[in-house]
């Protein structure tokens, strides 16, 4: 990934609550709560999130139990496990990934539309 990570949650870290980052975030540990990033969220193979994820871009190689809203592109890598609904503009699912939920792909999707309202 070309951009640098503003914040890294190490594999031995366990956090509870809302995490908001102005920039990119990499999660290799465990988070129970909402994750919000103005840029990219990367969930490594050892990463686990129990809560919603809201970001510009997302790469998931670990486990997410919660809804994911990404305004640009989401990539579910081979070892990814996603239990929850997904809202994005572009989606890549590698062979071997597990995705159990509904998916909504819409050009120009915004975080504000996650609640089901259409603001056109």
Secondary structure, 3 states (H helix, E strand, C coil): CCCCCCEEECCCCEEECCEEECCCEEECCEEECCEEECCEEEECCCCEEECCEEEEEEEECCEEECCEEEEEEEEECCCCEEECCEEECEEEECCCCEEECCEEECCCCCHHHHHCCCCC
